[in-house]
Amino acid sequence: MKHLLCASLACAVIGATPTVLMSGMYDYSQEEDTVAVIGETAEPEIQYTPYRPSHVNARISERELDQAIAWYARQHRLSQALLRAVIKTESDFRPSAVSRTGALGLMQLMPRTAASLKVRDPFNPVENIRGGATHLRYLLDRFDGNLPLALAAYNAGEYRVRRYQQIPPIQETKFYVKKVLSYYHAFRSAKNRPAAARSQF
């Protein structure tokens, strides 16, 4: 697997300098790795969760997973904490996860989406992260950097978000967006803490 990871990463080219993405409800700055709530009385609830994944199987080591997340986050101008938050919400870091609707792997790619992204094996953690990060970057661009809308589209589909021009009135999707943002804040907070403080989580 180590050789597979090295080969996958060696084929990529380092992406452009991070940009600042703006939205009506949120300001998402990848450069500063922050999400600020605008026009809201309270920030999303923060849940302190383990920064390190606990369900990685033998197909990839913890170190290799960290490398893949860091690489593809940089490639697609995404925050590592955001990418981790999507993975945590989608599969709880289980590379072999399969949803009741047929979504596959760490970032729960639907077979058609995986095929369009040229992901040959959705259960290959490195390929899955590449595909998921590519798709998330696409959605952020399509929705002008509006992070909640991009996340809603990742969960419910781009068509539904465009139809309503907001987070669709689907309870699962509303909960999904809130959960990803909560994990995002938790992972960012854990990353910024001293190593000694992080070890307790």
Protein Blocks (a to p, Z undefined) as FASTA:
>chain_A
ZZmmmmmmmmpccdddddddddfkbccdfklopacdehiabdcddddddfbdckbcfkbc
fklmmmmmmmmmmmnopafklmmmmmmmmnnopakbccfkopacjkopafklmmmnopab
lmlmklmmmmmmmmmmmmmmmnnopaklmmmmmmnopklmmmnopacfbfklmmmmmmmm
mmmmmmmmmmmpcfklmmmZZ
